[in-house]
Amino acid sequence: SWTLAAENALRKSSFRPMCPRDTRAQVTVVPMFAPMMMGTAFGTVRRPDDTNPTTIDVVSEDTDRYRSIVLTTLRWVDYLFANEFETEKLTGLRVRGPRGRLLPGRICAAAARLLRGGVRRVVLHFGEGAGAFGADGSFVWQGSVRLPRSEIAGSTGAGDAFAAGFLLGVHEELPV
């Protein structure tokens, strides 16, 4: 089960460095003006044989727009990236307990809710690591790399960098 796998992965994280070959990729940004416009935009550019994945990397904002905008577009999305705050806004599920520890069962329940919306893979990332959940039932957890505090300039852009690295791996056909 996802919950057991997540609990085990949180206990014993590993890191394998990888050096992908030199690659260039085209990134298209589609602004989320409204759910209907998103559906129309994705419907016109997405074909059943399309090999370019559609991705949403959710933006952290303290509003109630998450569900009305993001959830209505999931059926057109291949990869959804969300951090802890965004996951809670999208699903209404708190993924940390009172002592600040991640709750694997809640993380899995949040991923399942998002997958029911039609997205093919949900990638939830936290300071401790990230979980990738597939519509096919697949699950992978990768723990974070532990760095000395002196090597960390800040967390701004960390989620964007993570999503870019993940998508590079998808492009390079590396296993999740």
N, C-alpha and C positions, 0 to 999 in steps of 0.2 A: 504494500500500500504506500501511497505517497507520504502519509504521515510518518510511518516507520522509517522510510528511506530518508526523509528530511531530518528526523531526529538523529539517525545514525550519521548522516553527513555533517550535521552541526557539531557532532562530537569529534569527528576525525576528518578534518579538512586537509586537502593536499593541493599543491600547486605545481603544474607542469609548464615551464616556460615554452613558448612557441615563437618561432620567427617565420611569419608568412613571407612568401615570395613577393617581390615588388608588384603591386597591384593598383589599378586605378578603377574607381567606381563612380557612377553618376548618381547623385542624390537629388531627388525631387521633393520639394517641400510643398504640401498642400495645406493652406490655412483652414482652420476649422471655423468657418463663418456660421454654419448652422447644420444640424444633422441632415436635413433634406439635401442641402448643397453637397455635403460630403458624399452621401449616397449616390447622387447624380454624378459627381466627379469620378468616384471609384467605378461606378457602373459603366461609364463611357470608356475608361482606360483599361479596365481589367477584363481580360479574356480568360476562358478556361485553360488555354495553353500558355498563358503568360508566365514567363520564367523570372520576371523581376518581382521580388517580394514587395508587398505593401506593408509599411511599418508605421506604427504610432509610438512615439516616445512622449509620454504624457508630461505636461508642464505643471510644476507645483504652483498652484494658486489657491488661495483660501476662499473658494466660492462653492456654490452648489451646481455649477455647470457640468461637472464631470459626467454625471449619469446621463444628462440629457444630450450631451454632445458625443462623448466617447462611446458609451454603451450602444448607441444606435448605429454606430459605424462598424462594429466588430465583425459583422458577417463579410465585410470586404477586406479584412486585415489578416495578414499572414503572421506578423510578429507585433506583440504589444509589450512595451517596456514600461514598468512603473516602479517607483521607489515605495518605501513604506507609507509615507504620507499619502501619495497618490493612490496606492492600493486601498487604503482605508476610505478615502473619498469615493472611489469607484464602487466599492463593495459594502461599505458600512461595517466592515469587520475590523476590529482592533487586532493587530498582529503581534503586539507585545503585551506581556503580562505586567502586573503591578511593579515588579522589580526590574523592569526594562529588558527582560529576556524575550527573545523571539519565541513565538508559540507555533511550532510546526503544524499542528492541526489546523490552526486558523489560517496560516499561510496557504495550506493545501485547499482549504474551503474557499478562500478568496480566489485562488487560481481556478478552481472548479466553476465558481460563479461566472468568472470572465470567459472561460472556455464555452460555457453554455450559450454565450452570446454569439458564437460562431467563429471567433478568432482561432487560428490554427496552432499558435504557440504563444504562451504567456511567459514573460521573463520578469520575475520580481527580484529586485536587488536591494540589498541592505548593507550596512557597514560590515556585517559579519560575512557576507557572501551573496550569492544569487542562486535562485532556483529557476530552472526552465521546465515548464509543464507543457506537454503536447496534447492535442486533441485526441491522439491515438493512445493516451494513457502513459506515455513515456515521461520520465522525470529524471533530471540531473541536478545535483547541487555542487557548486564550486565555492569553496571557502575563499575569503579575501586573503591577499598577501599581507603579511604583517611587516610593516615598515617602521623604522624609528621615527618618533615624532618630528625630529629635526629634518626629515626628508619630506614631510607633508606640508605643502604651502597652504592648503585649504581644500575644501570639498566642492567648491564651485566648479561645475563642469564635469564632475566625476561620473555622473550618470550618463551624460552625453558621450564621454570617452568610452565608458563601458559599452554602451549601445553600438558605438562605431566599431569597437573591437569585436563584439559579437557578430555584427553584420559582415565584417571582413571575414570572419570564420565561416559564415554561411556562404559568402561569395566564393571562398577558397574550397568549399565543400569539405570542411573539416568536421569531424564528429562533434556534436554538442557536448 
